[in-house]
Amino acid sequence: MAGLKELRTRISTVKSTSKITSAMKMVAAARLRRSQGLIGKSEFYNNNLLSCANRVIYELKQEEEKKGIAVVWPKMMRQNAEAKKYLLLVFTSDRGLCGSFNAGVAKEAIQRIEKLKAEGKEVMLYCIGKKGRDILNRHYGNLIIKTKEGVAAKGVKYYEASDIGYDILDMYNSGTIDVCEVVYSHFKSAISRQIRVKQVLPVQVEEFDYNKTHLPTNVVRGAYYDYEPCKLELLDAMLPLIFRGDIFKTVIHSQASEHGARMTSMDNATRNADDMINKLTIKYNRIRQGAITTELTEIISGAEAL
């Protein structure tokens, strides 16, 4: 009977685990829905801002061709072929139980670090999330210059992404870094994510997906545009907004990917727990039935002996 007691305890424990993982799955699903809604809402603002900036760049390039005078582009757009100092902004989570989400991002970051070092570049790491910091700290602790934890702990907030953007802009303007790249998980669906490495500074306005598919023209919906005080000043004012908006978008995608990974992971854990409960229940019933059969056999044998 000791075996039955142990099985009952184990079944009860697994049932408790199943309830916890099921609850975590529902929480992750609710947070994922909010993140998905935020992705859609932010796209409209970002796309309009990118469209405006792309139109200004298009018209400035037209003026370059007509007047034969080279435009002095804002510092945030200038690509330096001899850039040496790279900052990698690595987005992971503060908590685990989300499958291979953190390990996948860290692996991609490590590959990028090694590639840049092989090219003779100086690499610095800015870790967003505790888990990525812990993984990268094992071999690249000397490269980590800053870590920020608790980002989007209560939902994605623009001011948090904006603060990160200001930190990076200060480093860029002071000459501490030449290029900033982000390593993050781009959200596609609850079960599909893609780990990406992309440059966010200097800002490549024409390389955004939206601007690749929406080419600028001089006339928009039958209207011509004029600019005050001038196109370059307007572009210079828009670039920090585009940069911080890109960081905000990256935070949203990273959070949505984390919630999707956690939802999938907890769903698998719940299924595994349910399968284990079924197997333990069958084993428990077999042992119990065997014990009952043995007792009946002993009773019948004793009665026959009398």
Phi and psi in degrees as GROMACS dihedral restraints (atoms count N, CA, C in turn):
[ dihedral_restraints ]
;  ai    aj    ak    al  type     phi  dphi    fc
    3     4     5     6     1   -62.0    20    10
    4     5     6     7     1   -34.5    20    10
    6     7     8     9     1   -64.9    20    10
    7     8     9    10     1   -37.6    20    10
    9    10    11    12     1   -66.1    20    10
   10    11    12    13     1   -40.0    20    10
   12    13    14    15     1   -63.9    20    10
   13    14    15    16     1   -43.0    20    10
   15    16    17    18     1   -63.1    20    10
   16    17    18    19     1   -40.9    20    10
   18    19    20    21     1   -66.3    20    10
   19    20    21    22     1   -40.8    20    10
   21    22    23    24     1   -60.6    20    10
   22    23    24    25     1   -42.6    20    10
   24    25    26    27     1   -64.0    20    10
   25    26    27    28     1   -42.8    20    10
   27    28    29    30     1   -66.7    20    10
   28    29    30    31     1   -41.9    20    10
   30    31    32    33     1   -61.3    20    10
   31    32    33    34     1   -43.0    20    10
   33    34    35    36     1   -62.6    20    10
   34    35    36    37     1   -40.1    20    10
   36    37    38    39     1   -65.5    20    10
   37    38    39    40     1   -44.5    20    10
   39    40    41    42     1   -66.4    20    10
   40    41    42    43     1   -36.2    20    10
   42    43    44    45     1   -62.8    20    10
   43    44    45    46     1   -39.9    20    10
   45    46    47    48     1   -64.2    20    10
   46    47    48    49     1   -41.8    20    10
   48    49    50    51     1   -62.6    20    10
   49    50    51    52     1   -41.1    20    10
   51    52    53    54     1   -62.3    20    10
   52    53    54    55     1   -39.1    20    10
   54    55    56    57     1   -64.8    20    10
   55    56    57    58     1   -39.8    20    10
   57    58    59    60     1   -66.3    20    10
   58    59    60    61     1   -47.7    20    10
   60    61    62    63     1   -66.8    20    10
   61    62    63    64     1   -34.3    20    10
   63    64    65    66     1   -67.0    20    10
   64    65    66    67     1   -40.3    20    10
   66    67    68    69     1   -65.6    20    10
   67    68    69    70     1   -41.2    20    10
   69    70    71    72     1   -63.9    20    10
   70    71    72    73     1   -35.6    20    10
   72    73    74    75     1   -63.9    20    10
   73    74    75    76     1   -43.5    20    10
   75    76    77    78     1   -67.2    20    10
   76    77    78    79     1   -38.8    20    10
   78    79    80    81     1   -63.8    20    10
   79    80    81    82     1   -45.2    20    10
   81    82    83    84     1   -62.5    20    10
   82    83    84    85     1   -38.5    20    10
   84    85    86    87     1   -64.9    20    10
   85    86    87    88     1   -40.3    20    10
   87    88    89    90     1   -65.0    20    10
   88    89    90    91     1   -43.6    20    10
   90    91    92    93     1   -67.3    20    10
   91    92    93    94     1   -34.4    20    10
   93    94    95    96     1   -63.4    20    10
   94    95    96    97     1   -41.7    20    10
   96    97    98    99     1   -61.7    20    10
   97    98    99   100     1   -39.9    20    10
   99   100   101   102     1   -65.2    20    10
  100   101   102   103     1   -42.0    20    10
  102   103   104   105     1   -65.4    20    10
  103   104   105   106     1   -39.9    20    10
  105   106   107   108     1   -62.7    20    10
  106   107   108   109     1   -41.1    20    10
  108   109   110   111     1   -63.9    20    10
  109   110   111   112     1   -37.0    20    10
  111   112   113   114     1   -68.8    20    10
  112   113   114   115     1   -34.6    20    10
  114   115   116   117     1   -60.1    20    10
  115   116   117   118     1   -46.9    20    10
  117   118   119   120     1   -64.8    20    10
  118   119   120   121     1   -40.4    20    10
  120   121   122   123     1   -67.5    20    10
  121   122   123   124     1   -39.1    20    10
  123   124   125   126     1   -74.3    20    10
  124   125   126   127     1   -26.3    20    10
  126   127   128   129     1   -60.3    20    10
  127   128   129   130     1   -40.9    20    10
  129   130   131   132     1   -62.4    20    10
  130   131   132   133     1   -47.1    20    10
  132   133   134   135     1   -63.9    20    10
  133   134   135   136     1   -49.1    20    10
  135   136   137   138     1   -61.4    20    10
  136   137   138   139     1   -41.9    20    10
  138   139   140   141     1   -66.7    20    10
  139   140   141   142     1   -38.8    20    10
  141   142   143   144     1   -66.4    20    10
  142   143   144   145     1   -40.0    20    10
  144   145   146   147     1   -64.6    20    10
  145   146   147   148     1   -43.6    20    10
  147   148   149   150     1   -64.0    20    10
  148   149   150   151     1   -39.4    20    10
  150   151   152   153     1   -62.7    20    10
  151   152   153   154     1   -42.9    20    10
  153   154   155   156     1   -62.8    20    10
  154   155   156   157     1   -46.5    20    10
  156   157   158   159     1   -64.7    20    10
  157   158   159   160     1   -39.1    20    10
  159   160   161   162     1   -67.1    20    10
  160   161   162   163     1   -35.5    20    10
  162   163   164   165     1   -66.2    20    10
  163   164   165   166     1   -40.3    20    10
  165   166   167   168     1   -63.4    20    10
  166   167   168   169     1   -44.3    20    10
  168   169   170   171     1   -62.7    20    10
  169   170   171   172     1   -41.0    20    10
  171   172   173   174     1   -60.2    20    10
  172   173   174   175     1   -45.5    20    10
  174   175   176   177     1   -71.2    20    10
  175   176   177   178     1   -34.5    20    10
  177   178   179   180     1   -65.7    20    10
  178   179   180   181     1   -38.1    20    10
  180   181   182   183     1   -68.4    20    10
  181   182   183   184     1   -34.1    20    10
  183   184   185   186     1   -63.6    20    10
  184   185   186   187     1   -41.2    20    10
  186   187   188   189     1   -64.5    20    10
  187   188   189   190     1   -36.5    20    10
  189   190   191   192     1   -58.6    20    10
  190   191   192   193     1   -44.7    20    10
  192   193   194   195     1   -68.6    20    10
  193   194   195   196     1   -40.8    20    10
  195   196   197   198     1   -71.6    20    10
  196   197   198   199     1   -44.7    20    10
  198   199   200   201     1   -91.5    20    10
  199   200   201   202     1   -17.1    20    10
  201   202   203   204     1    69.6    20    10
  202   203   204   205     1    24.6    20    10
  204   205   206   207     1  -115.5    20    10
  205   206   207   208     1   128.2    20    10
  207   208   209   210     1   -72.8    20    10
  208   209   210   211     1   132.7    20    10
  210   211   212   213     1   -79.8    20    10
  211   212   213   214     1   135.0    20    10
  213   214   215   216     1   -88.8    20    10
  214   215   216   217     1   100.1    20    10
  216   217   218   219     1   -71.2    20    10
  217   218   219   220     1   152.2    20    10
  219   220   221   222     1   -56.7    20    10
  220   221   222   223     1   152.5    20    10
  222   223   224   225     1   -57.8    20    10
  223   224   225   226     1   -35.5    20    10
  225   226   227   228     1   -67.9    20    10
  226   227   228   229     1   -10.8    20    10
  228   229   230   231     1  -106.2    20    10
  229   230   231   232     1   -12.4    20    10
  231   232   233   234     1   -73.8    20    10
  232   233   234   235     1   119.3    20    10
  234   235   236   237     1   -87.9    20    10
  235   236   237   238     1   124.1    20    10
  237   238   239   240     1  -103.8    20    10
  238   239   240   241     1   114.1    20    10
  240   241   242   243     1   -64.7    20    10
  241   242   243   244     1   -23.3    20    10
  243   244   245   246     1  -102.8    20    10
  244   245   246   247     1    23.6    20    10
  246   247   248   249     1   -60.1    20    10
  247   248   249   250     1   132.5    20    10
  249   250   251   252     1  -115.2    20    10
  250   251   252   253     1   -32.7    20    10
  252   253   254   255     1  -102.0    20    10
  253   254   255   256     1   112.3    20    10
  255   256   257   258     1  -110.2    20    10
  256   257   258   259     1   136.3    20    10
  258   259   260   261     1  -111.1    20    10
  259   260   261   262     1   124.4    20    10
  261   262   263   264     1  -102.4    20    10
  262   263   264   265     1   120.9    20    10
  264   265   266   267     1   -97.8    20    10
  265   266   267   268     1   106.7    20    10
  267   268   269   270     1  -103.2    20    10
  268   269   270   271     1   119.7    20    10
  270   271   272   273     1  -101.8    20    10
  271   272   273   274     1   114.4    20    10
  273   274   275   276     1  -133.6    20    10
  274   275   276   277     1  -167.3    20    10
  276   277   278   279     1  -106.4    20    10
  277   278   279   280     1   168.3    20    10
  279   280   281   282     1   -91.8    20    10
  280   281   282   283     1   -16.8    20    10
  282   283   284   285     1  -122.9    20    10
  283   284   285   286     1   159.4    20    10
  285   286   287   288     1   -93.7    20    10
  286   287   288   289     1  -147.4    20    10
  288   289   290   291     1    57.4    20    10
  289   290   291   292     1    38.3    20    10
  291   292   293   294     1  -133.6    20    10
  292   293   294   295     1    37.5    20    10
  294   295   296   297     1    64.6    20    10
  295   296   297   298     1  -136.7    20    10
  297   298   299   300     1   -93.9    20    10
  298   299   300   301     1    15.3    20    10
  300   301   302   303     1   -54.7    20    10
  301   302   303   304     1   -55.4    20    10
  303   304   305   306     1   -69.9    20    10
  304   305   306   307     1   -41.3    20    10
  306   307   308   309     1   -63.1    20    10
  307   308   309   310     1   -37.9    20    10
  309   310   311   312     1   -65.3    20    10
  310   311   312   313     1   -43.5    20    10
  312   313   314   315     1   -65.7    20    10
  313   314   315   316     1   -44.0    20    10
  315   316   317   318     1   -62.6    20    10
  316   317   318   319     1   -39.1    20    10
  318   319   320   321     1   -62.5    20    10
  319   320   321   322     1   -42.9    20    10
  321   322   323   324     1   -65.8    20    10
  322   323   324   325     1   -38.5    20    10
  324   325   326   327     1   -63.4    20    10
  325   326   327   328     1   -41.6    20    10
  327   328   329   330     1   -62.8    20    10
  328   329   330   331     1   -42.0    20    10
  330   331   332   333     1   -62.2    20    10
  331   332   333   334     1   -40.3    20    10
  333   334   335   336     1   -68.5    20    10
  334   335   336   337     1   -39.6    20    10
  336   337   338   339     1   -59.5    20    10
  337   338   339   340     1   -48.4    20    10
  339   340   341   342     1   -64.6    20    10
  340   341   342   343     1   -37.4    20    10
  342   343   344   345     1   -65.8    20    10
  343   344   345   346     1   -43.9    20    10
  345   346   347   348     1   -66.0    20    10
  346   347   348   349     1   -40.3    20    10
  348   349   350   351     1   -65.1    20    10
  349   350   351   352     1   -35.8    20    10
  351   352   353   354     1   -66.0    20    10
  352   353   354   355     1   -26.9    20    10
  354   355   356   357     1   -86.7    20    10
  355   356   357   358     1     2.6    20    10
  357   358   359   360     1    82.7    20    10
  358   359   360   361     1    20.7    20    10
  360   361   362   363     1   -90.0    20    10
  361   362   363   364     1   153.4    20    10
  363   364   365   366     1   -92.3    20    10
  364   365   366   367     1   124.1    20    10
  366   367   368   369     1  -112.0    20    10
  367   368   369   370     1   135.2    20    10
  369   370   371   372     1  -125.9    20    10
  370   371   372   373     1   148.3    20    10
  372   373   374   375     1  -118.2    20    10
  373   374   375   376     1   135.5    20    10
  375   376   377   378     1  -122.9    20    10
  376   377   378   379     1   106.7    20    10
  378   379   380   381     1   -94.9    20    10
  379   380   381   382     1   123.2    20    10
  381   382   383   384     1  -103.0    20    10
  382   383   384   385     1   103.9    20    10
  384   385   386   387     1   116.0    20    10
  385   386   387   388     1   136.9    20    10
  387   388   389   390     1   -68.5    20    10
  388   389   390   391     1   -39.2    20    10
  390   391   392   393     1   -65.9    20    10
  391   392   393   394     1   -41.6    20    10
  393   394   395   396     1   -64.6    20    10
  394   395   396   397     1   -40.1    20    10
  396   397   398   399     1   -60.4    20    10
  397   398   399   400     1   -44.0    20    10
  399   400   401   402     1   -63.7    20    10
  400   401   402   403     1   -39.5    20    10
  402   403   404   405     1   -70.4    20    10
  403   404   405   406     1   -47.9    20    10
  405   406   407   408     1   -72.5    20    10
  406   407   408   409     1   -24.3    20    10
  408   409   410   411     1   -65.7    20    10
  409   410   411   412     1   -21.5    20    10
  411   412   413   414     1   -64.0    20    10
  412   413   414   415     1   -41.7    20    10
  414   415   416   417     1  -119.4    20    10
  415   416   417   418     1   -16.7    20    10
  417   418   419   420     1  -127.9    20    10
  418   419   420   421     1    30.5    20    10
  420   421   422   423     1   -59.4    20    10
  421   422   423   424     1   -32.5    20    10
  423   424   425   426     1   -72.1    20    10
  424   425   426   427     1   -13.7    20    10
  426   427   428   429     1   -92.7    20    10
  427   428   429   430     1   -16.4    20    10
  429   430   431   432     1   -76.8    20    10
  430   431   432   433     1   116.0    20    10
  432   433   434   435     1   -99.6    20    10
  433   434   435   436     1   -20.3    20    10
  435   436   437   438     1  -161.6    20    10
  436   437   438   439     1   147.4    20    10
  438   439   440   441     1  -132.9    20    10
  439   440   441   442     1   137.5    20    10
  441   442   443   444     1  -125.4    20    10
  442   443   444   445     1   120.6    20    10
  444   445   446   447     1  -108.9    20    10
  445   446   447   448     1   161.1    20    10
  447   448   449   450     1    78.0    20    10
  448   449   450   451     1    11.5    20    10
  450   451   452   453     1   -69.0    20    10
  451   452   453   454     1   130.2    20    10
  453   454   455   456     1    61.4    20    10
  454   455   456   457     1    27.9    20    10
  456   457   458   459     1   -64.0    20    10
  457   458   459   460     1   -31.6    20    10
  459   460   461   462     1  -116.3    20    10
  460   461   462   463     1    37.4    20    10
  462   463   464   465     1    99.9    20    10
  463   464   465   466     1   153.0    20    10
  465   466   467   468     1   -71.4    20    10
  466   467   468   469     1   125.6    20    10
  468   469   470   471     1  -118.2    20    10
  469   470   471   472     1   137.4    20    10
  471   472   473   474     1   -63.1    20    10
  472   473   474   475     1   -37.8    20    10
  474   475   476   477     1   -63.5    20    10
  475   476   477   478     1   -30.4    20    10
  477   478   479   480     1   -66.9    20    10
  478   479   480   481     1   -45.3    20    10
  480   481   482   483     1   -65.4    20    10
  481   482   483   484     1   -37.3    20    10
  483   484   485   486     1   -63.9    20    10
  484   485   486   487     1   -39.8    20    10
  486   487   488   489     1   -61.8    20    10
  487   488   489   490     1   -41.7    20    10
  489   490   491   492     1   -62.5    20    10
  490   491   492   493     1   -43.2    20    10
  492   493   494   495     1   -60.8    20    10
  493   494   495   496     1   -41.9    20    10
  495   496   497   498     1   -63.7    20    10
  496   497   498   499     1   -39.9    20    10
  498   499   500   501     1   -58.3    20    10
  499   500   501   502     1   -45.7    20    10
  501   502   503   504     1   -69.5    20    10
  502   503   504   505     1   -40.2    20    10
  504   505   506   507     1   -63.0    20    10
  505   506   507   508     1   -37.8    20    10
  507   508   509   510     1   -61.2    20    10
  508   509   510   511     1   -42.2    20    10
  510   511   512   513     1   -66.7    20    10
  511   512   513   514     1   -37.4    20    10
  513   514   515   516     1   -69.5    20    10
  514   515   516   517     1   -45.4    20    10
  516   517   518   519     1   -68.3    20    10
  517   518   519   520     1   -29.3    20    10
  519   520   521   522     1   -84.2    20    10
  520   521   522   523     1    -5.6    20    10
  522   523   524   525     1    85.6    20    10
  523   524   525   526     1     8.0    20    10
  525   526   527   528     1   -67.0    20    10
  526   527   528   529     1   -35.0    20    10
  528   529   530   531     1  -130.6    20    10
  529   530   531   532     1   155.6    20    10
  531   532   533   534     1  -106.1    20    10
  532   533   534   535     1   -32.6    20    10
  534   535   536   537     1  -140.3    20    10
  535   536   537   538     1   142.1    20    10
  537   538   539   540     1  -122.4    20    10
  538   539   540   541     1   129.8    20    10
  540   541   542   543     1  -123.5    20    10
  541   542   543   544     1   149.6    20    10
  543   544   545   546     1  -110.7    20    10
  544   545   546   547     1   141.5    20    10
  546   547   548   549     1  -117.6    20    10
  547   548   549   550     1   115.7    20    10
  549   550   551   552     1  -153.4    20    10
  550   551   552   553     1   172.8    20    10
  552   553   554   555     1  -101.9    20    10
  553   554   555   556     1   115.5    20    10
  555   556   557   558     1   -84.9    20    10
  556   557   558   559     1   124.0    20    10
  558   559   560   561     1   -77.5    20    10
  559   560   561   562     1   131.4    20    10
  561   562   563   564     1  -116.9    20    10
  562   563   564   565     1   -49.9    20    10
  564   565   566   567     1  -155.2    20    10
  565   566   567   568     1   179.0    20    10
  567   568   569   570     1   -60.1    20    10
  568   569   570   571     1   -26.9    20    10
  570   571   572   573     1  -115.7    20    10
  571   572   573   574     1     5.9    20    10
  573   574   575   576     1  -133.4    20    10
  574   575   576   577     1   124.6    20    10
  576   577   578   579     1  -140.3    20    10
  577   578   579   580     1   155.6    20    10
  579   580   581   582     1  -132.9    20    10
  580   581   582   583     1   123.1    20    10
  582   583   584   585     1   -80.5    20    10
  583   584   585   586     1   127.1    20    10
  585   586   587   588     1  -126.0    20    10
  586   587   588   589     1   152.4    20    10
  588   589   590   591     1  -122.0    20    10
  589   590   591   592     1   121.8    20    10
  591   592   593   594     1  -141.4    20    10
  592   593   594   595     1   151.6    20    10
  594   595   596   597     1   -84.5    20    10
  595   596   597   598     1   131.7    20    10
  597   598   599   600     1  -114.3    20    10
  598   599   600   601     1   -15.4    20    10
  600   601   602   603     1  -150.2    20    10
  601   602   603   604     1   128.0    20    10
  603   604   605   606     1   -57.1    20    10
  604   605   606   607     1   149.3    20    10
  606   607   608   609     1   -73.2    20    10
  607   608   609   610     1   127.1    20    10
  609   610   611   612     1  -107.9    20    10
  610   611   612   613     1    82.5    20    10
  612   613   614   615     1   -57.6    20    10
  613   614   615   616     1   -42.1    20    10
  615   616   617   618     1   -75.0    20    10
  616   617   618   619     1   -10.9    20    10
  618   619   620   621     1   -92.9    20    10
  619   620   621   622     1    -4.3    20    10
  621   622   623   624     1   -67.0    20    10
  622   623   624   625     1   145.1    20    10
  624   625   626   627     1   -56.1    20    10
  625   626   627   628     1   -40.0    20    10
  627   628   629   630     1   -63.2    20    10
  628   629   630   631     1   -44.1    20    10
  630   631   632   633     1   -72.6    20    10
  631   632   633   634     1   -20.4    20    10
  633   634   635   636     1   -72.5    20    10
  634   635   636   637     1   -29.0    20    10
  636   637   638   639     1  -102.2    20    10
  637   638   639   640     1   -13.2    20    10
  639   640   641   642     1  -122.0    20    10
  640   641   642   643     1    88.6    20    10
  642   643   644   645     1   -74.6    20    10
  643   644   645   646     1   140.3    20    10
  645   646   647   648     1   -76.9    20    10
  646   647   648   649     1   156.0    20    10
  648   649   650   651     1  -137.9    20    10
  649   650   651   652     1   166.3    20    10
  651   652   653   654     1   -72.2    20    10
  652   653   654   655     1   -30.8    20    10
  654   655   656   657     1  -112.7    20    10
  655   656   657   658     1   128.0    20    10
  657   658   659   660     1  -119.6    20    10
  658   659   660   661     1   114.6    20    10
  660   661   662   663     1    53.3    20    10
  661   662   663   664     1    41.5    20    10
  663   664   665   666     1    79.9    20    10
  664   665   666   667     1     4.7    20    10
  666   667   668   669     1  -115.6    20    10
  667   668   669   670     1   139.7    20    10
  669   670   671   672     1   -93.3    20    10
  670   671   672   673     1   149.5    20    10
  672   673   674   675     1  -110.4    20    10
  673   674   675   676     1   140.6    20    10
  675   676   677   678     1  -121.9    20    10
  676   677   678   679     1   157.5    20    10
  678   679   680   681     1  -130.4    20    10
  679   680   681   682     1   136.8    20    10
  681   682   683   684     1  -133.5    20    10
  682   683   684   685     1   135.4    20    10
  684   685   686   687     1   -75.4    20    10
  685   686   687   688     1   -34.4    20    10
  687   688   689   690     1  -162.4    20    10
  688   689   690   691     1   167.2    20    10
  690   691   692   693     1   -63.0    20    10
  691   692   693   694     1   -43.2    20    10
  693   694   695   696     1   -64.2    20    10
  694   695   696   697     1   -39.6    20    10
  696   697   698   699     1   -66.9    20    10
  697   698   699   700     1   -38.2    20    10
  699   700   701   702     1   -64.3    20    10
  700   701   702   703     1   -45.3    20    10
  702   703   704   705     1   -62.3    20    10
  703   704   705   706     1   -42.2    20    10
  705   706   707   708     1   -62.1    20    10
  706   707   708   709     1   -32.7    20    10
  708   709   710   711     1   -77.7    20    10
  709   710   711   712     1   -30.6    20    10
  711   712   713   714     1   -79.9    20    10
  712   713   714   715     1   -29.3    20    10
  714   715   716   717     1   -58.9    20    10
  715   716   717   718     1   -45.1    20    10
  717   718   719   720     1   -61.4    20    10
  718   719   720   721     1   -34.6    20    10
  720   721   722   723     1   -66.2    20    10
  721   722   723   724     1   -42.0    20    10
  723   724   725   726     1   -63.9    20    10
  724   725   726   727     1   -43.3    20    10
  726   727   728   729     1   -62.9    20    10
  727   728   729   730     1   -49.4    20    10
  729   730   731   732     1   -66.5    20    10
  730   731   732   733     1   -34.3    20    10
  732   733   734   735     1   -64.7    20    10
  733   734   735   736     1   -35.5    20    10
  735   736   737   738     1   -67.8    20    10
  736   737   738   739     1   -40.0    20    10
  738   739   740   741     1   -63.5    20    10
  739   740   741   742     1   -42.4    20    10
  741   742   743   744     1   -60.9    20    10
  742   743   744   745     1   -43.8    20    10
  744   745   746   747     1   -62.1    20    10
  745   746   747   748     1   -39.5    20    10
  747   748   749   750     1   -64.3    20    10
  748   749   750   751     1   -41.1    20    10
  750   751   752   753     1   -61.7    20    10
  751   752   753   754     1   -43.9    20    10
  753   754   755   756     1   -60.9    20    10
  754   755   756   757     1   -48.1    20    10
  756   757   758   759     1   -63.5    20    10
  757   758   759   760     1   -39.7    20    10
  759   760   761   762     1   -63.9    20    10
  760   761   762   763     1   -43.6    20    10
  762   763   764   765     1   -66.2    20    10
  763   764   765   766     1   -43.2    20    10
  765   766   767   768     1   -62.2    20    10
  766   767   768   769     1   -40.5    20    10
  768   769   770   771     1   -64.2    20    10
  769   770   771   772     1   -41.2    20    10
  771   772   773   774     1   -62.1    20    10
  772   773   774   775     1   -46.5    20    10
  774   775   776   777     1   -65.5    20    10
  775   776   777   778     1   -38.9    20    10
  777   778   779   780     1   -64.1    20    10
  778   779   780   781     1   -41.9    20    10
  780   781   782   783     1   -65.8    20    10
  781   782   783   784     1   -40.7    20    10
  783   784   785   786     1   -68.7    20    10
  784   785   786   787     1   -39.2    20    10
  786   787   788   789     1   -61.7    20    10
  787   788   789   790     1   -45.3    20    10
  789   790   791   792     1   -64.7    20    10
  790   791   792   793     1   -43.5    20    10
  792   793   794   795     1   -63.5    20    10
  793   794   795   796     1   -43.6    20    10
  795   796   797   798     1   -70.5    20    10
  796   797   798   799     1   -31.6    20    10
  798   799   800   801     1   -64.5    20    10
  799   800   801   802     1   -44.6    20    10
  801   802   803   804     1   -64.0    20    10
  802   803   804   805     1   -40.2    20    10
  804   805   806   807     1   -64.3    20    10
  805   806   807   808     1   -39.9    20    10
  807   808   809   810     1   -65.2    20    10
  808   809   810   811     1   -42.0    20    10
  810   811   812   813     1   -62.8    20    10
  811   812   813   814     1   -43.5    20    10
  813   814   815   816     1   -63.8    20    10
  814   815   816   817     1   -39.8    20    10
  816   817   818   819     1   -64.1    20    10
  817   818   819   820     1   -42.7    20    10
  819   820   821   822     1   -63.5    20    10
  820   821   822   823     1   -40.5    20    10
  822   823   824   825     1   -63.1    20    10
  823   824   825   826     1   -41.3    20    10
  825   826   827   828     1   -65.8    20    10
  826   827   828   829     1   -38.8    20    10
  828   829   830   831     1   -61.2    20    10
  829   830   831   832     1   -43.9    20    10
  831   832   833   834     1   -61.4    20    10
  832   833   834   835     1   -43.5    20    10
  834   835   836   837     1   -66.6    20    10
  835   836   837   838     1   -42.4    20    10
  837   838   839   840     1   -67.3    20    10
  838   839   840   841     1   -36.0    20    10
  840   841   842   843     1   -65.4    20    10
  841   842   843   844     1   -43.0    20    10
  843   844   845   846     1   -62.0    20    10
  844   845   846   847     1   -43.7    20    10
  846   847   848   849     1   -63.9    20    10
  847   848   849   850     1   -41.9    20    10
  849   850   851   852     1   -61.2    20    10
  850   851   852   853     1   -46.4    20    10
  852   853   854   855     1   -64.3    20    10
  853   854   855   856     1   -37.5    20    10
  855   856   857   858     1   -64.9    20    10
  856   857   858   859     1   -46.5    20    10
  858   859   860   861     1   -62.8    20    10
  859   860   861   862     1   -42.2    20    10
  861   862   863   864     1   -64.1    20    10
  862   863   864   865     1   -42.9    20    10
  864   865   866   867     1   -65.4    20    10
  865   866   867   868     1   -37.7    20    10
  867   868   869   870     1   -64.6    20    10
  868   869   870   871     1   -39.8    20    10
  870   871   872   873     1   -65.7    20    10
  871   872   873   874     1   -40.9    20    10
  873   874   875   876     1   -64.3    20    10
  874   875   876   877     1   -43.0    20    10
  876   877   878   879     1   -62.1    20    10
  877   878   879   880     1   -41.1    20    10
  879   880   881   882     1   -63.7    20    10
  880   881   882   883     1   -43.4    20    10
  882   883   884   885     1   -63.4    20    10
  883   884   885   886     1   -42.5    20    10
  885   886   887   888     1   -62.8    20    10
  886   887   888   889     1   -40.5    20    10
  888   889   890   891     1   -62.8    20    10
  889   890   891   892     1   -42.4    20    10
  891   892   893   894     1   -64.7    20    10
  892   893   894   895     1   -40.5    20    10
  894   895   896   897     1   -64.4    20    10
  895   896   897   898     1   -44.7    20    10
  897   898   899   900     1   -66.6    20    10
  898   899   900   901     1   -40.2    20    10
  900   901   902   903     1   -65.0    20    10
  901   902   903   904     1   -38.1    20    10
  903   904   905   906     1   -67.4    20    10
  904   905   906   907     1   -37.2    20    10
  906   907   908   909     1   -68.3    20    10
  907   908   909   910     1   -38.3    20    10
  909   910   911   912     1   -67.3    20    10
  910   911   912   913     1   -35.7    20    10
  912   913   914   915     1   -66.1    20    10
  913   914   915   916     1   -30.8    20    10
